[in-house]
Amino acid sequence: MTKDHPKGDDATLFRDFVGEVEPVKTEPQVVGAKQSPASPGTAERRKAAEAGVERSGNYLARSDYIAPVKPWDILSWKRDGVQHGVFKNLRQGKYMADASVDLHRLNVEQARAAVFQFVRESVAHDIRCGLITHGRGEHRDPPALLKSCVNHWLQEMDEVLAFHSAQRQHGGVGASYVLLRKSESKRDENREKYGVRSSD
């Protein structure tokens, strides 16, 4: 503060000291989340994760390539060679489902992994009939997304002989019975026991 200016006239003092000032023009910026610099192992870990997905052997189709079904559609499919009586028993829920998996609250990619693992592990443990609960998907966008995926995925897997929408007490059209092939060990056991090639 100087004696030449009255107290409180700070703006005049500032102009006298530095001269006229023009505001600096800046371009608007979008501020995003800060990203920490990549550590030397980041790329390697990413490659390892991608390789892990490939090593899993999951060949099931992505949802982009799957034909939709409707929420209340009955799913029904069997391979050639599956006897009519066997398929009828499956359809009527007469086979005990010794394993089950519930896909509720899973996204498509999680469900894809779960179905693949469920079928593979069921066959490995000599389970012949399983139950997959996929829901109807009435309120999803698109509707019946997981149901459509399950309908497609099961037909892709050689381990699956047939599947059909479940009876009401087991989930109705929101679930499906799945008939599975015998494991290799069980087929070998039957060949040794009966001296003939066993059927699936």
Contact map, one row per residue, 1 for C-alpha under 8 A:
11101010000010000000000000000000000000000000000000000000000000000000000000000000000000000000000000000000000000000000000000000000000000000000000000000000000000000000000000000000000000000000000000000000
11111000000000000000000000000000000000000000000000000000000000000000000000000000000000000000000000000000000000000000000000000000000000000000000000000000000000000000000000000000000000000000000000000000
11111100000000000000000000000000000000000000000000000000000000000000000000000000000000000000000000000000000000000000000000000000000000000000000000000000000000000000000000000000000000000000000000000000
01111100000000000000000000000000000000000000000000000000000000000000000000000000000000000000000000000000000000000000000000000000000000000000000000000000000000000000000000000000000000000000000000000000
11111110100010000000000000000000000000000000000000000000000000000000000000000000000000000000000000000000000000000000000000000000000000000000000000000000000000000000000000000000000000000000000000000000
00111111100000000000000000000000000000000000000000000000000000000000000000000000000000000000000000000000000000000000000000000000000000000000000000000000000000000000000000000000000000000000000000000000
10001111110000000000000000000000000000000000000000000000000000000000000000000000000000000000000000000000000000000000000000000000000000000000000000000000000000000000000000000000000000000000000000000000
00000111110000000000000000000000000000000000000000000000000000000000000000000000000000000000000000000000000000000000000000000000000000000000000000000000000000000000000000000000000000000000000000000000
00001111111110000000000000000000000000000000000000000000000000000000000000000000000000000000000000000000000000000000000000000000000000000000000000000000000000000000000000000000000000000000000000000000
00000011111111000000000000000000000000000000000000000000000000000000000000000000000000000000000000000000000000000000000000000000000000000000000000000000000000000000000000000000000000000000000000000000
00000000111111100000000000000000000000000000000000000000000000000000000000000000000000000000000000000000000000000000000000000000000000000000000000000000000000000000000000000000000000000000000000000000
00000000111111110000000000000000000000000000000000000000000000000000000000000000000000000000000000000000000000000000000000000000000000000000000000000000000000000000000000000000000000000000000000000000
10001000111111111000000000000000000000000000000000000000000000000000000000000000000000000000000000000000000000000000000000000000000000000000000000000000000000000000000000000000000000000000000000000000
00000000011111111110000000000000000000000000000000000000000000000000000000000000000000000000000000000000000000000000000000000000000000000000000000000000000000000000000000000000000000000000000000000000
00000000001111111111100000000000000000000000000000000000000000000000000000000000000000000000000000000000000000000000000000000000000000000000000000000000000000000000000000000000000000000000000000000000
00000000000111111110000000000000000000000000000000000000000000000000000000000000000000000000000000000000000000000000000000000000000000000000000000000000000000000000000000000000000000000000000000000000
00000000000011111110000000000000000000000000000000000000000000000000000000000000000000000000000000000000000000000000000000000000000000000000000000000000000000000000000000000000000000000000000000000000
00000000000001111111100000000000000000000000000000000000000000000000000000000000000000000000000000000000000000000000000000000000000000000000000000000000000000000000000000000000000000000000000000000000
00000000000001111111100000000000000000000000000000000000000000000000000000000000000000000000000000000000000000000000000000000000000000000000000000000000000000000000000000000000000000000000000000000000
00000000000000100111110000000000000000000000000000000000000000000000000000000000000000000000000000000000000000000000000000000000000000000000000000000000000000000000000000000000000000000000000000000000
00000000000000100111111000000000000000000000000000000000000000000000000000000000000000000000000000000000000000000000000000000000000000000000000000000000000000000000000000000000000000000000000000000000
00000000000000000001111100000000000000000000000000000000000000000000000000000000000000000000000000000000000000000000000000000000000000000000000000000000000000000000000000000000000000000000000000000000
00000000000000000000111110000000000000000000000000000000000000000000000000000000000000000000000000000000000000000000000000000000000000000000000000000000000000000000000000000000000000000000000000000000
00000000000000000000011111000000000000000000000000000000000000000000000000000000000000000000000000000000000000000000000000000000000000000000000000000000000000000000000000000000000000000000000000000000
00000000000000000000001111100000000000000000000000000000000000000000000000000000000000000000000000000000000000000000000000000000000000000000000000000000000000000000000000000000000000000000000000000000
00000000000000000000000111110000000000000000000000000000000000000000000000000000000000000000000000000000000000000000000000000000000000000000000000000000000000000000000000000000000000000000000000000000
00000000000000000000000011111000000000000000000000000000000000000000000000000000000000000000000000000000000000000000000000000000000000000000000000000000000000000000000000000000000000000000000000000000
00000000000000000000000001111100000000000000000000000000000000000000000000000000000000000000000000000000000000000000000000000000000000000000000000000000000000000000000000000000000000000000000000000000
00000000000000000000000000111110000000000000000000000000000000000000000000000000000000000000000000000000000000000000000000000000000000000000000000000000000000000000000000000000000000000000000000000000
00000000000000000000000000011111000000000000000000000000000000000000000000000000000000000000000000000000000000000000000000000000000000000000000000000000000000000000000000000000000000000000000000000000
00000000000000000000000000001111100000000000000000000000000000000000000000000000000000000000000000000000000000000000000000000000000000000000000000000000000000000000000000000000000000000000000000000000
00000000000000000000000000000111110000000000000000000000000000000000000000000000000000000000000000000000000000000000000000000000000000000000000000000000000000000000000000000000000000000000000000000000
00000000000000000000000000000011111000000000000000000000000000000000000000000000000000000000000000000000000000000000000000000000000000000000000000000000000000000000000000000000000000000000000000000000
00000000000000000000000000000001111100000000000000000000000000000000000000000000000000000000000000000000000000000000000000000000000000000000000000000000000000000000000000000000000000000000000000000000
00000000000000000000000000000000111110000000000000000000000000000000000000000000000000000000000000000000000000000000000000000000000000000000000000000000000000000000000000000000000000000000000000000000
00000000000000000000000000000000011111000000000000000000000000000000000000000000000000000000000000000000000000000000000000000000000000000000000000000000000000000000000000000000000000000000000000000000
00000000000000000000000000000000001111100000000000000000000000000000000000000000000000000000000000000000000000000000000000000000000000000000000000000000000000000000000000000000000000000000000000000000
00000000000000000000000000000000000111111100000000000000000000000000000000000000000000000000000000000000000000000000000000000000000000000000000000000000000000000000000000000000000000000000000000000000
00000000000000000000000000000000000011111100000000000000000000000000000000000000000000000000000000000000000000000000000000000000000000000000000000000000000000000000000000000000000000000000000000000000
00000000000000000000000000000000000001111111000000000000000000000000000000000000000000000000000000000000000000000000000000000000000000000000000000000000000000000000000000000000000000000000000000000000
00000000000000000000000000000000000001111111100000000000000000000000000000000000000000000000000000000000000000000000000000000000000000000000000000000000000000000000000000000000000000000000000000000000
00000000000000000000000000000000000001111111110000000000000000000000000000000000000000000000000000000000000000000000000000000000000000000000000000000000000000000000000000000000000000000000000000000000
00000000000000000000000000000000000000011111111000000000000000000000000000000000000000000000000000000000000000000000000000000000000000000000000000000000000000000000000000000000000000000000000000000000
00000000000000000000000000000000000000011111111100000000000000000000000000000000000000000000000000000000000000000000000000000000000000000000000000000000000000000000000000000000000000000000000000000000
00000000000000000000000000000000000000001111111110000000000000000000000000000000000000000000000000000000000000000000000000000000000000000000000000000000000000000000000000000000000000000000000000000000
00000000000000000000000000000000000000000111111111000000000000000000000000000000000000000000000000000000000000000000000000000000000000000000000000000000000000000000000000000000000000000000000000000000
00000000000000000000000000000000000000000011111111100000000000000000000000000000000000000000000000000000000000000000000000000000000000000000000000000000000000000000000000000000000000000000000000000000
00000000000000000000000000000000000000000001111111110000000000000000000000000000000000000000000000000000000000000000000000000000000000000000000000000000000000000000000000000000000000000000000000000000
00000000000000000000000000000000000000000000111111111000000000000000000000000000000000000000000000000000000000000000000000000000000000000000000000000000000000000000000000000000000000000000000000000000
00000000000000000000000000000000000000000000011111111100000000000000000000000000000000000000000000000000000000000000000000000000000000000000000000000000000000000000000000000000000000000000000000000000
00000000000000000000000000000000000000000000001111111110000000000000000000000000000000000000000000000000000000000000000000000000000000000000000000000000000000000000000000000000000000000000000000000000
00000000000000000000000000000000000000000000000111111111000000000000000000000000000000000000000000000000000000000000000000000000000000000000000000000000000000000000000000000000000000000000000000000000
00000000000000000000000000000000000000000000000011111111110000000000000000000000000000000000000000000000000000000000000000000000000000000000000000000000000000000000000000000000000000000000000000000000
00000000000000000000000000000000000000000000000001111111110000000000000000000000000000000000000000000000000000000000000000000000000000000000000000000000000000000000000000000000000000000000000000000000
00000000000000000000000000000000000000000000000000111111100000000000000000000000000000000000000000000000000000000000000000000000000000000000000000000000000000000000000000000000000000000000000000000000
00000000000000000000000000000000000000000000000000011111110000000000000000000000000000000000000000000000000000000000000000000000000000000000000000000000000000000000000000000000000000000000000000000000
00000000000000000000000000000000000000000000000000001111111000000000000000000000000000000000000000000000000000000000000000000000000000000000000000000000000000000000000000000000000000000000000000000000
00000000000000000000000000000000000000000000000000001101111100000000000000000000000000000000000000000000000000001001000000000000000000000000000000000000000000000000000000000000000000000000000000000000
00000000000000000000000000000000000000000000000000000000111110000000000000000000000000000000000000000000000000000000000000000000000000000000000000000000000000000000000000000000000000000000000000000000
00000000000000000000000000000000000000000000000000000000011111000000000000000000000000000000000000000000000000010001000000000000000000000000000000000000100100000000000000000000000000000000000000000000
00000000000000000000000000000000000000000000000000000000001111101100000000000000000000000000000000000000000000000000000000000000000000000000000000000001100000000000000000000000000000000000000000000000
00000000000000000000000000000000000000000000000000000000000111111100000000000000000000000000000000000000000010000000000000000000000000000000000000000000000000000000000000000000000000000000000000000000
00000000000000000000000000000000000000000000000000000000000011111100000000000000000000000000000000000000000100000000000000000000000000000000000000001000000000000000000000000000000000000000000000000000
00000000000000000000000000000000000000000000000000000000000001111100000000000000000000000000000000000000000000000000000000000000000000000000000000000000000000000000000000000000000000000000000000000000
00000000000000000000000000000000000000000000000000000000000011111110000000000000000000000000000000000000000000000000000000000000000000000000000000000000000000000000000000000000000000000000000000000000
00000000000000000000000000000000000000000000000000000000000011111111000000000000000000000000000000000000000000000000000000000000000000000000000000011001000000000000000000000000000000000000000000000000
00000000000000000000000000000000000000000000000000000000000000001111100000000000000000000000000000000000000000000000000000000000000000000000000000010001000000000000000000000000000000000000000000000000
00000000000000000000000000000000000000000000000000000000000000000111110000000000000000000000000000000000000000000000000000000000000000000000000110011000000000000000000000000000000000000000000000000000
00000000000000000000000000000000000000000000000000000000000000000011111010000000000000000000000000000000000000000000000000000000000000000000000100110000000000000000000000000000000000000000000000000000
00000000000000000000000000000000000000000000000000000000000000000001111110000000000000000000000000000000000000000000000000000000000000000000001100010000000000000000000000000000000000000000000000000000
00000000000000000000000000000000000000000000000000000000000000000000111110000000000000000000000000000000000000000000000000000000000000011100001100100000000000000000000000001000000000000000000000000000
00000000000000000000000000000000000000000000000000000000000000000000011111000000000000000000000000000000000000000000000000000000000000010000000000000000000000000000000000001000000000000000000000000000
00000000000000000000000000000000000000000000000000000000000000000000111111100000000000000000000000000000000000000000000000000000000000000000000000000000000000000000000000001000000000000000000000000000
00000000000000000000000000000000000000000000000000000000000000000000000111110000000000000000000000000000000000000000000000000000000000000000000000000000000000000001100000001000000000000000000000000000
00000000000000000000000000000000000000000000000000000000000000000000000011111000000000000000000000000000000000000000000000000000000000000000000000000010000000000011100000001001000000000000000000000000
00000000000000000000000000000000000000000000000000000000000000000000000001111100000000000000000000000000000000000000000000000000000000000000000000000000000000000111100000000000000000000000000000000000
00000000000000000000000000000000000000000000000000000000000000000000000000111110000000000000000000000000000000000000000000000000000000000000000000000000001000000111000000000000000000000000000000000000
00000000000000000000000000000000000000000000000000000000000000000000000000011111010000100000000000000000000000000000000000000000000000000000000000000000000000001110000000000000000000000000000000000000
00000000000000000000000000000000000000000000000000000000000000000000000000001111110000000000000000000000000000000000000000000000000000000000000000000000000000001100000000000000000000000000000000000000
00000000000000000000000000000000000000000000000000000000000000000000000000000111110000000000000000000000000000000000000000000000000000000000000000000000000000000000000000000000000000000000000000000000
00000000000000000000000000000000000000000000000000000000000000000000000000000011111000000000000000000000000000000000000000000000000000000000000000000000000000000000000000000000000000000000000000000000
00000000000000000000000000000000000000000000000000000000000000000000000000000111111101100000000000000000000000000000000000000000000000000000000000000000000000001100000000000000000000000000000000000000
00000000000000000000000000000000000000000000000000000000000000000000000000000000111111100000000000000000000000000000000000000000000000000000000000000000000000000000000000000000000000000000000000000000
00000000000000000000000000000000000000000000000000000000000000000000000000000000011111110000000000000000000000000000000000000000000000000000000000000000000000000000000000000000000000000000000000000000
00000000000000000000000000000000000000000000000000000000000000000000000000000000001111111000000000000000000000000000000000000000000000000000000000000000000000000000000000000000000000000000000000000000
00000000000000000000000000000000000000000000000000000000000000000000000000000000011111111100000000000000000000000000000000000000000000000000000000000000000000000000000000000000000000000000000000000000
00000000000000000000000000000000000000000000000000000000000000000000000000000100011111111110000000000000000000000000000000000000000000000000000000000000000000000100000000000000000000000000000000000000
00000000000000000000000000000000000000000000000000000000000000000000000000000000000111111111000000000000000000000000000000000000000000000000000000000000000000000000000000000000000000000000000000000000
00000000000000000000000000000000000000000000000000000000000000000000000000000000000011111111111000000000000000000000000000000000000000000000000000000000000000000000000000000000000000000000000000000000
00000000000000000000000000000000000000000000000000000000000000000000000000000000000001111111111000000000000000000000000000000000000000000000000000000000000000000011000000000000111000000000000000000000
00000000000000000000000000000000000000000000000000000000000000000000000000000000000000111111110000000000000000000000000000000000000000000000000000000000000000000011111000000000100000000000000000000000
00000000000000000000000000000000000000000000000000000000000000000000000000000000000000011111110000000000000000000000000000000000000000000000000000000000000000000000011000000000000000000000000000000000
00000000000000000000000000000000000000000000000000000000000000000000000000000000000000001111111100000000000000000000000000000000000000000000000000000000000000000000011000000000100000000000000000000000
00000000000000000000000000000000000000000000000000000000000000000000000000000000000000001111111100000000000000000000000000000000000000000000000000000000000000000000000000000000000000000000000000000000
00000000000000000000000000000000000000000000000000000000000000000000000000000000000000001100111110000000000000000000000000000000100000000000000000000000000000000000000000000000000000000000000000000000
00000000000000000000000000000000000000000000000000000000000000000000000000000000000000000000111111000000000000000000000000000000110000000000000000000000000000000000000000000000000000000000000000000000
00000000000000000000000000000000000000000000000000000000000000000000000000000000000000000000001111110000000000000000000000000001111000000000000000000000000000000000000000000000100000000000000000000000
00000000000000000000000000000000000000000000000000000000000000000000000000000000000000000000000111110000000000000000000000000011110000000000000000000000000000000000000000000000000000000000000000000000
00000000000000000000000000000000000000000000000000000000000000000000000000000000000000000000000011111000000000000000000001000010111000000000000000000000000000000000000000000000000000000000000000000000
00000000000000000000000000000000000000000000000000000000000000000000000000000000000000000000000011111100000000000000010000000000011110000000000000000000000000000000000000000000000000000000000000000000
00000000000000000000000000000000000000000000000000000000000000000000000000000000000000000000000000111110000000000110010000000000001110000000000000000000000000000000000000000000000000000000000000000000
00000000000000000000000000000000000000000000000000000000000000000000000000000000000000000000000000011111000000000000000000000000000111000000000000000000000000000000000000000000000000000000000000000000
00000000000000000000000000000000000000000000000000000000000000000000000000000000000000000000000000001111110000100100000000000000000111100000000001000000000000000000000000000000000000000000000000000000
00000000000000000000000000000000000000000000000000000000000000000000000000000000000000000000000000000111110000000000000000000000000011100000000000000000000000000000000000000000000000000000000000000000
00000000000000000000000000000000000000000000000000000000000000000000000000000000000000000000000000000011111000000000000000000000000000000000000000000000000000000000000000000000000000000000000000000000
00000000000000000000000000000000000000000000000000000000000000000000000000000000000000000000000000000011111111100000000000000000000000000000000000000000000000000000000000000000000000000000000000000000
00000000000000000000000000000000000000000000000000000000000000000000000000000000000000000000000000000000111111100000000000000000000000000000000000000000000000000000000000000000000000000000000000000000
00000000000000000000000000000000000000000000000000000000000000100000000000000000000000000000000000000000011111110000000000000000000000000000000011001000000000000000000000000000000000000000000000000000
00000000000000000000000000000000000000000000000000000000000001000000000000000000000000000000000000000000011111111000000000000000000000000000000000000000000000000000000000000000000000000000000000000000
00000000000000000000000000000000000000000000000000000000000000000000000000000000000000000000000000000000011111111100000000000000000000000000000000000000000000000000000000000000000000000000000000000000
00000000000000000000000000000000000000000000000000000000000000000000000000000000000000000000000000000010011111111110000000000000000000000000000001000000000000000000000000000000000000000000000000000000
00000000000000000000000000000000000000000000000000000000000100000000000000000000000000000000000000000000000111111111000000000000000000000000000000001000100000000000000000000000000000000000000000000000
00000000000000000000000000000000000000000000000000000000010000000000000000000000000000000000000000000000000011111111100000000000000000000000000000000000000000000000000000000000000000000000000000000000
00000000000000000000000000000000000000000000000000000000000000000000000000000000000000000000000000001010000001111111110000000000000000000000000000000000000000000000000000000000000000000000000000000000
00000000000000000000000000000000000000000000000000000000000000000000000000000000000000000000000000001000000000111111111000000000000000000000000000000100000000000000000000000000000000000000000000000000
00000000000000000000000000000000000000000000000000000000010100000000000000000000000000000000000000000000000000011111111100000000000000000000000000000000000000000000000000000000000000000000000000000000
00000000000000000000000000000000000000000000000000000000000000000000000000000000000000000000000000000000000000001111111110000000000000000000000000000000000000000000000000000000000000000000000000000000
00000000000000000000000000000000000000000000000000000000000000000000000000000000000000000000000000011000000000000111111111000000000000000000000000000000000000000000000000000000000000000000000000000000
00000000000000000000000000000000000000000000000000000000000000000000000000000000000000000000000000000000000000000011111111100000000000000000000000000000000000110000000000000000000100000000000000000000
00000000000000000000000000000000000000000000000000000000000000000000000000000000000000000000000000000000000000000001111111110000000000000000000000000000000000100000000000000000000000000000000000000000
00000000000000000000000000000000000000000000000000000000000000000000000000000000000000000000000000000000000000000000111111111000000000000000000000000000000000000000000000000000000000000000000000000000
00000000000000000000000000000000000000000000000000000000000000000000000000000000000000000000000000100000000000000000011111111111010000000000000000000000000000000000000000000000000000000000000000000000
00000000000000000000000000000000000000000000000000000000000000000000000000000000000000000000000000000000000000000000001111111111000000000000000000000000000000100000000000000000000111100000000000000000
00000000000000000000000000000000000000000000000000000000000000000000000000000000000000000000000000000000000000000000000111111110000000000000000000000000000000000000000000000000000000100000000000000000
00000000000000000000000000000000000000000000000000000000000000000000000000000000000000000000000000000000000000000000000011111110000000000000000000000000000000000000000000000000000000100000000000000000
00000000000000000000000000000000000000000000000000000000000000000000000000000000000000000000000000000000000000000000000001111111000000000000000000000000000000000000000000000000000001100100000000000000
00000000000000000000000000000000000000000000000000000000000000000000000000000000000000000000000001100000000000000000000001111111110000000000000000000000000000000000000000000000000101000000000000000000
00000000000000000000000000000000000000000000000000000000000000000000000000000000000000000000000011000000000000000000000001100111110000000000000000000000000000000000000000000000001111000000000000000000
00000000000000000000000000000000000000000000000000000000000000000000000000000000000000000000001111100000000000000000000000000011111000000000000000000000000000000000000000000000111100000000000000000000
00000000000000000000000000000000000000000000000000000000000000000000000000000000000000000000000111110000000000000000000001000011111100000000000000000000000000000000000000000000111100000000000000000000
00000000000000000000000000000000000000000000000000000000000000000000000000000000000000000000000010111000000000000000000000000000111110000000000000000000000000000000000000000011110000000000000000000000
00000000000000000000000000000000000000000000000000000000000000000000000000000000000000000000000000011110000000000000000000000000011111000000000000000000000000000000000000000011110000000000000000000000
00000000000000000000000000000000000000000000000000000000000000000000000000000000000000000000000000011111000000000000000000000000001111100000000000000000000000000000000000100111000000000000000000000000
00000000000000000000000000000000000000000000000000000000000000000000000000000000000000000000000000000111000000000000000000000000000111110000000001100100000000000000000000000111000000000000000000000000
00000000000000000000000000000000000000000000000000000000000000000000000000000000000000000000000000000011000000000000000000000000000011111000000101100000000000000000000000001110000000000000000000000000
00000000000000000000000000000000000000000000000000000000000000000000001100000000000000000000000000000000000000000000000000000000000001111100000100100000000000000000000000001100000000000000000000000000
00000000000000000000000000000000000000000000000000000000000000000000001000000000000000000000000000000000000000000000000000000000000000111111001111100000000000000000000000000000000000000000000000000000
00000000000000000000000000000000000000000000000000000000000000000000001000000000000000000000000000000000000000000000000000000000000000011111001100000000000000000000000000000000000000000000000000000000
00000000000000000000000000000000000000000000000000000000000000000000000000000000000000000000000000000000000000000000000000000000000000001111101000000000000000000000000000000000000000000000000000000000
00000000000000000000000000000000000000000000000000000000000000000000000000000000000000000000000000000000000000000000000000000000000000001111111110000000000000000000000000000000000000000000000000000000
00000000000000000000000000000000000000000000000000000000000000000000000000000000000000000000000000000000000000000000000000000000000000000011111010000000000000000000000000000000000000000000000000000000
00000000000000000000000000000000000000000000000000000000000000000000000000000000000000000000000000000000000000000000000000000000000000000001111110000000000000000000000000000000000000000000000000000000
00000000000000000000000000000000000000000000000000000000000000000000011000000000000000000000000000000000000000000000000000000000000000001111111110000000000000000000000000000000000000000000000000000000
00000000000000000000000000000000000000000000000000000000000000000001111000000000000000000000000000000000000000000000000000000000000000111101011111110000000000000000000000000000000000000000000000000000
00000000000000000000000000000000000000000000000000000000000000000001000000000000000000000000000000000000000100000000000000000000000000001001111111111000000000000000000000000000000000000000000000000000
00000000000000000000000000000000000000000000000000000000000000000000000000000000000000000000000000000010000100100000000000000000000001101000000111111100000000000000000000000000000000000000000000000000
00000000000000000000000000000000000000000000000000000000000000000000101000000000000000000000000000000000000000000000000000000000000001111000000111111110000000000000000000000100000000000000000000000000
00000000000000000000000000000000000000000000000000000000000000000111110000000000000000000000000000000000000000000000000000000000000000000000000111111111000000000000000000000000000000000000000000000000
00000000000000000000000000000000000000000000000000000000000000100101000000000000000000000000000000000000000100010000000000000000000000000000000011111111100000000000000000000000000000000000000000000000
00000000000000000000000000000000000000000000000000000000000000000000000000000000000000000000000000000000000000000010000000000000000001000000000001111111110000000000000000000000000000000000000000000000
00000000000000000000000000000000000000000000000000000000000000000000000000100000000000000000000000000000000000000000000000000000000000000000000000111111111000000000000000000000000000000000000000000000
00000000000000000000000000000000000000000000000000000000000010000110000000000000000000000000000000000000000000000000000000000000000000000000000000011111111100000000000000000000000000000000000000000000
00000000000000000000000000000000000000000000000000000000000110000000000000000000000000000000000000000000000000010000000000000000000000000000000000001111111110000000000000000000000000000000000000000000
00000000000000000000000000000000000000000000000000000000000000000000000000000000000000000000000000000000000000000000000000000000000000000000000000000111111110010010000000000000000000000000000000000000
00000000000000000000000000000000000000000000000000000000000000000000000000001000000000000000000000000000000000000000000000000000000000000000000000000011111111010000000000000000000000000000000000000000
00000000000000000000000000000000000000000000000000000000000100000000000000000000000000000000000000000000000000000000000000000000000000000000000000000001111111000000000000000000000000000000000000000000
00000000000000000000000000000000000000000000000000000000000000000000000000000000000000000000000000000000000000000000000000000000000000000000000000000000111111110000000000000000000000000000000000000000
00000000000000000000000000000000000000000000000000000000000000000000000000000000000000000000000000000000000000000000000000000000000000000000000000000000001111111000000000000000000000000000000000000000
00000000000000000000000000000000000000000000000000000000000000000000000000000000000000000000000000000000000000000000001100100000000000000000000000000000000011111000000000000000000110000000000000000000
00000000000000000000000000000000000000000000000000000000000000000000000000000000000000000000000000000000000000000000001000000000000000000000000000000000011011111110000000000000011110000000000000000000
00000000000000000000000000000000000000000000000000000000000000000000000000000110010000000000000000000000000000000000000000000000000000000000000000000000000001111110000000000000011110000000000000000000
00000000000000000000000000000000000000000000000000000000000000000000000000011110010000100000000000000000000000000000000000000000000000000000000000000000000000011111000000000000011100000000000000000000
00000000000000000000000000000000000000000000000000000000000000000000000000111100000000000110000000000000000000000000000000000000000000000000000000000000010000011111100000000001111000000000000000000000
00000000000000000000000000000000000000000000000000000000000000000000000001111000000000000110000000000000000000000000000000000000000000000000000000000000000000000111110000000001110000000000000000000000
00000000000000000000000000000000000000000000000000000000000000000000000001110000000000000010000000000000000000000000000000000000000000000000000000000000000000000011111000011111100000000000000000000000
00000000000000000000000000000000000000000000000000000000000000000000000000000000000000000011100000000000000000000000000000000000000000000000000000000000000000000001111111111111100000000000000000000000
00000000000000000000000000000000000000000000000000000000000000000000000000000000000000000011100000000000000000000000000000000000000000000000000000000000000000000000111111111000000000000000000000000000
00000000000000000000000000000000000000000000000000000000000000000000000000000000000000000000000000000000000000000000000000000000000000000000000000000000000000000000011111111000000000000000000000000000
00000000000000000000000000000000000000000000000000000000000000000000000000000000000000000000000000000000000000000000000000000000000000000000000000000000000000000000011111110000000000000000000000000000
00000000000000000000000000000000000000000000000000000000000000000000000000000000000000000000000000000000000000000000000000000000000000000000000000000000000000000000011111110010000000000000000000000000
00000000000000000000000000000000000000000000000000000000000000000000000000000000000000000000000000000000000000000000000000000000000010000000000000000000000000000000011111111111000000000000000000000000
00000000000000000000000000000000000000000000000000000000000000000000000000000000000000000000000000000000000000000000000000000000000000000000000000000000000000000000111111111111000000000000000000000000
00000000000000000000000000000000000000000000000000000000000000000000001111100000000000000000000000000000000000000000000000000000000000110000000000000000000000000000111100111111000000000000000000000000
00000000000000000000000000000000000000000000000000000000000000000000000000000000000000000000000000000000000000000000000000000000000011110000000000100000000000000000110000111111000000000000000000000000
00000000000000000000000000000000000000000000000000000000000000000000000000000000000000000000000000000000000000000000000000000000001111100000000000000000000000000000110001111111100000000000000000000000
00000000000000000000000000000000000000000000000000000000000000000000000000100000000000000000000000000000000000000000000000000000001111000000000000000000000000000011110000111111110000000000000000000000
00000000000000000000000000000000000000000000000000000000000000000000000000000000000000000110100010000000000000000000000000000000111100000000000000000000000000000011110000000011111000000000000000000000
00000000000000000000000000000000000000000000000000000000000000000000000000000000000000000100000000000000000000000000000000000000111100000000000000000000000000011111000000000001111100000000000000000000
00000000000000000000000000000000000000000000000000000000000000000000000000000000000000000100000000000000000000000000000000000001110000000000000000000000000000011110000000000000111110000000000000000000
00000000000000000000000000000000000000000000000000000000000000000000000000000000000000000000000000000000000000000000001000100011110000000000000000000000000000111100000000000000011111000000000000000000
00000000000000000000000000000000000000000000000000000000000000000000000000000000000000000000000000000000000000000000000000100001000000000000000000000000000000111000000000000000001111100000000000000001
00000000000000000000000000000000000000000000000000000000000000000000000000000000000000000000000000000000000000000000000000100111000000000000000000000000000000000000000000000000000111110110000000000001
00000000000000000000000000000000000000000000000000000000000000000000000000000000000000000000000000000000000000000000000000111100000000000000000000000000000000000000000000000000000011111110000000000000
00000000000000000000000000000000000000000000000000000000000000000000000000000000000000000000000000000000000000000000000000000000000000000000000000000000000000000000000000000000000001111111000000000000
00000000000000000000000000000000000000000000000000000000000000000000000000000000000000000000000000000000000000000000000000000000000000000000000000000000000000000000000000000000000000111111100000000000
00000000000000000000000000000000000000000000000000000000000000000000000000000000000000000000000000000000000000000000000000000100000000000000000000000000000000000000000000000000000001111111110000000000
00000000000000000000000000000000000000000000000000000000000000000000000000000000000000000000000000000000000000000000000000000000000000000000000000000000000000000000000000000000000001111111111000001111
00000000000000000000000000000000000000000000000000000000000000000000000000000000000000000000000000000000000000000000000000000000000000000000000000000000000000000000000000000000000000011111111100000000
00000000000000000000000000000000000000000000000000000000000000000000000000000000000000000000000000000000000000000000000000000000000000000000000000000000000000000000000000000000000000001111111110000000
00000000000000000000000000000000000000000000000000000000000000000000000000000000000000000000000000000000000000000000000000000000000000000000000000000000000000000000000000000000000000000111111111111100
00000000000000000000000000000000000000000000000000000000000000000000000000000000000000000000000000000000000000000000000000000000000000000000000000000000000000000000000000000000000000000011111111111100
00000000000000000000000000000000000000000000000000000000000000000000000000000000000000000000000000000000000000000000000000000000000000000000000000000000000000000000000000000000000000000001111111110000
00000000000000000000000000000000000000000000000000000000000000000000000000000000000000000000000000000000000000000000000000000000000000000000000000000000000000000000000000000000000000000000111111100000
00000000000000000000000000000000000000000000000000000000000000000000000000000000000000000000000000000000000000000000000000000000000000000000000000000000000000000000000000000000000000000000011111110000
00000000000000000000000000000000000000000000000000000000000000000000000000000000000000000000000000000000000000000000000000000000000000000000000000000000000000000000000000000000000000000000011111111000
00000000000000000000000000000000000000000000000000000000000000000000000000000000000000000000000000000000000000000000000000000000000000000000000000000000000000000000000000000000000000000000011101111100
00000000000000000000000000000000000000000000000000000000000000000000000000000000000000000000000000000000000000000000000000000000000000000000000000000000000000000000000000000000000000000010011000111110
00000000000000000000000000000000000000000000000000000000000000000000000000000000000000000000000000000000000000000000000000000000000000000000000000000000000000000000000000000000000000000010011000011111
00000000000000000000000000000000000000000000000000000000000000000000000000000000000000000000000000000000000000000000000000000000000000000000000000000000000000000000000000000000000000000010000000001111
00000000000000000000000000000000000000000000000000000000000000000000000000000000000000000000000000000000000000000000000000000000000000000000000000000000000000000000000000000000000011000010000000000111
